[in-house]
Amino acid sequence: MTAGLLGIEGLGRPEIEAILERSRYFQSPGRYDTLRHRLIVNLFFEASTRTRTSFEIAAKRLGADTVSITASSSSVSKGESLVDTLNTLVAMKPQAIVMRHSASGAPHFLARHLSTPIVNAGDGTHEHPTQALLDALTIFDRRGSLENLRVAIIGDIAHSRVARSNVHLLSRFGASIVLCGPPALLPRELEQLAPGVELTNDMNEAIRDADVVMMLRVQLERQHEVPMAAGEYFRFYGLRLEHMALAKPDAIVMHPGPINRGRELSSEVADSQRSVILNQVENGIAVRMAVLEKVVA
């Protein structure tokens, strides 16, 4: 990972396990200062609360200095190219750049031209590697293992970088993964992402006997046409308590956030004992600490 972290697809199981092991160490709150006097630049061209904030907190707990830049406050808003913006930042000698961009593959393109490590904080509809890692850590915390789980991922699969990264990661551990959503949001080619991936438009079928139910946000900002109104979507693809009766008794509910209550899941599910949504947020800091330390130290 000396070149950064661009995606899960290129990682082997031992690398994933090493990051998760270090993440478990960082679950104990405190300052560690292993990156003292290092500089991390957070460059976000898309809106973010959880990811950007947790990267900032992670860097500070490691003792690093941070600079956060959004698209509106960067020279890209003045017409500067992305490459020129990144070259300008690299000239200031940061030890790593954490980057989110709406274009799939943008971090990979820049990594080929820059010597500074890049951490992908989400690129278009391609990947969101640290989200998959924190999801894996959360599953491990509750289940005690990542081996051979049945995982239902439900919602806007077509536009979800979270779904893709989770498929790549969980398949390394023998998971049976069911992708479920409306036909317009469930491209058939996703069945080829990894062995053991199934596709269905039937939510009950997806959830039956699941160990993990992972709901996804409907990404209206990436859609030219809204496939369903909120009420109609919730009727067919919104997670309710009665759905959880089909899953295993100890199944957990996940969501990368932000959640839209009444569209993607009910408040009764979101606030239930089975929900680990806030645990995911908390684990995001530990995982990003492990990733930054691995990339920079």
C-alpha positions in Angstrom: 0.0 0.0 0.0 3.0 2.4 -0.4 1.2 4.0 -3.3 -2.0 4.6 -1.3 -5.3 2.8 -1.2 -7.3 3.1 -4.4 -9.7 0.2 -4.0 -10.5 -3.2 -2.4 -10.4 -5.0 -5.8 -6.6 -4.9 -5.9 -6.1 -6.1 -2.3 -5.5 -9.6 -1.2 -7.1 -11.2 1.9 -3.9 -10.9 4.0 -3.7 -7.1 3.3 -7.4 -6.7 4.3 -6.9 -8.8 7.5 -3.8 -6.7 8.4 -5.8 -3.5 8.1 -8.7 -4.9 10.2 -6.3 -6.1 12.8 -4.7 -2.7 13.2 -8.2 -1.1 13.1 -9.2 -3.2 16.1 -6.2 -1.8 18.0 -7.3 1.7 17.2 -10.9 1.1 18.5 -9.5 2.1 21.9 -10.0 5.9 22.0 -6.9 8.0 22.5 -4.1 9.9 20.7 -1.3 7.7 19.2 1.0 10.3 17.5 2.5 7.8 15.1 2.1 10.4 12.3 3.3 13.4 14.2 4.6 16.2 12.0 3.1 14.5 8.9 0.6 16.4 6.7 -2.6 14.9 5.3 -4.6 16.8 2.7 -8.4 16.0 2.5 -9.6 17.0 -1.0 -13.4 16.5 -1.4 -15.1 17.3 -4.7 -18.4 15.8 -3.4 -20.4 16.6 -0.3 -19.5 14.4 2.7 -20.1 14.5 6.4 -19.1 11.0 7.8 -16.1 10.2 5.5 -14.5 13.6 5.6 -14.9 14.2 9.3 -13.7 10.7 10.3 -10.6 11.1 8.1 -9.9 14.4 9.8 -10.4 12.9 13.3 -8.3 9.9 12.3 -5.4 12.0 11.2 -5.5 14.2 14.3 -5.6 11.1 16.6 -2.5 9.9 14.9 -0.9 13.3 15.5 -0.9 14.5 11.9 -1.6 18.0 10.6 -4.6 18.2 8.3 -5.8 20.6 5.6 -9.3 20.1 4.2 -10.3 21.5 0.8 -13.7 21.3 -0.9 -14.4 21.8 -4.6 -16.0 25.2 -4.1 -12.9 26.4 -2.2 -10.4 25.0 -4.6 -9.0 26.5 -7.8 -11.0 24.0 -9.8 -13.9 26.4 -9.4 -11.8 28.9 -11.3 -11.2 26.6 -14.2 -8.0 24.9 -13.1 -7.6 21.3 -14.2 -7.7 18.5 -11.6 -4.2 17.5 -12.5 -2.9 21.0 -12.0 -4.7 21.3 -8.6 -3.2 18.0 -7.4 0.3 19.0 -8.7 0.0 22.3 -6.7 -0.9 20.4 -3.6 1.9 17.9 -4.1 4.4 20.8 -4.3 3.4 21.6 -0.7 4.8 18.2 0.3 1.9 16.4 2.0 2.5 12.8 3.0 -0.9 11.7 1.6 -3.9 13.0 -0.2 -7.4 11.7 0.7 -9.6 12.3 -2.3 -13.3 12.0 -3.1 -14.4 12.7 -6.7 -17.5 12.2 -8.8 -15.6 10.6 -11.7 -15.0 6.9 -11.5 -11.3 6.2 -11.7 -10.1 9.7 -10.9 -7.8 8.7 -8.0 -6.4 5.9 -10.1 -5.6 8.3 -13.0 -3.9 10.7 -10.7 -2.0 8.0 -8.8 -0.2 7.2 -12.1 1.1 10.7 -12.4 1.8 11.7 -8.7 4.4 10.4 -6.2 2.3 11.3 -3.2 0.1 8.4 -2.0 -3.6 8.8 -2.6 -6.4 7.3 -0.5 -9.6 6.9 -2.4 -12.5 8.3 -0.3 -15.0 7.4 -3.0 -14.8 7.7 -6.8 -18.0 8.0 -8.7 -19.9 4.7 -8.8 -16.6 2.7 -8.7 -15.3 2.1 -5.2 -15.3 3.3 -1.6 -12.6 1.1 0.0 -12.6 2.5 3.6 -16.3 2.1 3.8 -16.1 -1.6 3.0 -13.3 -1.9 5.5 -15.3 -0.3 8.3 -18.3 -2.4 7.3 -16.2 -5.5 7.6 -14.9 -4.4 11.0 -18.5 -3.8 12.2 -19.6 -7.2 11.0 -16.7 -8.8 12.7 -17.5 -7.0 16.0 -21.0 -8.4 16.0 -20.5 -11.8 14.3 -17.0 -12.7 15.4 -16.1 -13.7 11.9 -16.3 -12.7 8.3 -16.4 -16.3 7.0 -19.1 -17.7 4.8 -21.9 -15.1 5.7 -25.0 -14.5 3.7 -25.2 -10.8 3.0 -28.1 -9.0 1.4 -27.2 -5.6 -0.2 -30.4 -3.8 -1.0 -31.2 -0.5 -2.8 -29.6 1.6 -5.5 -27.0 -0.9 -6.6 -26.3 0.7 -9.9 -24.8 3.9 -8.4 -23.3 2.3 -5.3 -19.5 2.3 -4.9 -20.2 1.0 -1.4 -21.9 -2.1 -2.8 -19.0 -2.8 -5.2 -16.3 -2.5 -2.6 -18.2 -4.7 -0.2 -18.7 -7.3 -2.8 -14.9 -7.4 -3.5 -14.1 -7.5 0.2 -16.7 -10.0 1.5 -16.2 -12.4 -1.4 -12.6 -12.8 -0.2 -14.1 -14.5 2.9 -16.5 -16.8 1.1 -19.6 -14.7 1.5 -22.8 -15.5 -0.4 -23.9 -12.0 -1.6 -27.4 -11.1 -2.8 -27.8 -7.8 -4.6 -31.4 -6.6 -4.6 -33.1 -3.5 -6.0 -35.5 -2.3 -8.6 -34.7 -3.5 -12.2 -33.6 -0.1 -13.3 -31.1 0.1 -10.4 -29.8 -3.5 -10.6 -27.5 -3.9 -13.7 -27.2 -7.6 -14.7 -23.4 -7.3 -15.2 -22.9 -6.9 -11.5 -23.4 -10.7 -11.2 -19.9 -10.9 -12.6 -18.2 -8.8 -9.8 -17.2 -11.9 -7.8 -18.0 -15.5 -7.3 -21.2 -16.2 -5.3 -23.1 -13.1 -6.2 -26.8 -13.4 -6.9 -29.2 -10.8 -8.2 -32.9 -10.5 -7.4 -35.7 -7.9 -7.5 -37.5 -9.6 -4.6 -36.6 -8.1 -1.2 -38.1 -11.0 0.7 -36.0 -13.4 -1.2 -32.8 -11.4 -0.6 -33.3 -11.1 3.1 -34.3 -14.7 3.8 -31.7 -16.4 6.1 -29.4 -13.4 5.8 -26.7 -12.8 8.4 -26.2 -9.1 7.3 -28.8 -6.8 5.7 -27.0 -3.8 4.2 -29.3 -1.1 2.9 -28.1 1.6 0.5 -29.1 5.2 -0.1 -31.0 6.0 -3.2 -28.6 8.4 -5.0 -31.0 10.8 -6.6 -28.1 13.1 -7.5 -26.7 10.5 -9.9 -30.0 9.7 -11.6 -31.5 11.5 -14.6 -34.9 10.1 -13.8 -36.3 9.1 -10.4 -37.4 5.4 -10.8 -40.0 5.5 -8.0 -41.5 8.1 -5.7 -40.4 7.8 -2.0 -43.6 6.1 -0.9 -43.6 3.6 -3.7 -39.9 2.8 -3.2 -40.4 2.2 0.5 -43.3 -0.1 -0.2 -41.2 -2.5 -2.3 -37.6 -1.8 -1.1 -37.8 -0.1 2.3 -36.7 -2.2 5.2 -39.3 -2.8 7.9 -39.5 -4.9 11.0 -41.5 -7.6 9.3 -38.7 -8.1 6.8 -36.2 -8.9 9.6 -38.3 -11.9 10.7 -37.1 -13.5 7.5 -33.4 -13.0 8.3 -31.5 -15.0 10.9 -32.3 -14.2 14.5 -29.0 -12.5 15.1 -28.9 -10.7 11.7 -27.7 -7.1 11.8 -28.8 -4.1 9.8 -26.3 -1.7 8.1 -26.4 1.5 6.1 -23.5 3.6 4.9 -25.5 6.8 5.5 -26.9 9.3 5.2 -30.1 7.3 5.8 -33.5 8.5 4.4 -36.1 7.3 6.8 -39.4 6.4 5.1 -37.6 5.6 1.8 -34.8 3.1 2.5 -35.8 1.9 6.0 -38.2 2.6 8.8 -37.3 4.4 12.0 -38.3 1.2 13.9 -35.5 -0.7 12.1 -33.0 2.2 12.1 -33.3 2.6 15.9 -33.6 -1.1 16.7 -31.1 -3.2 18.6 -30.2 -4.9 15.3 -29.1 -1.7 13.7 -25.3 -1.1 13.7 -25.4 2.1 11.7 -23.8 4.2 14.4 -21.3 1.5 15.1 -20.3 1.8 11.5 -19.7 5.6 11.9 -17.6 5.0 15.0 -15.5 2.2 13.3 -14.8 4.6 10.4 -12.3 6.5 12.6 -10.4 3.3 13.6 -10.3 2.0 10.1 -9.1 5.3 8.6 -6.5 5.6 11.3 -5.2 2.2 10.2 -5.2 3.1 6.6 -3.5 6.5 7.0 -0.8 4.9 9.2 -0.2 2.2 6.7 0.0 4.6 3.8 2.1 7.3 5.5 4.2 5.7 8.2 
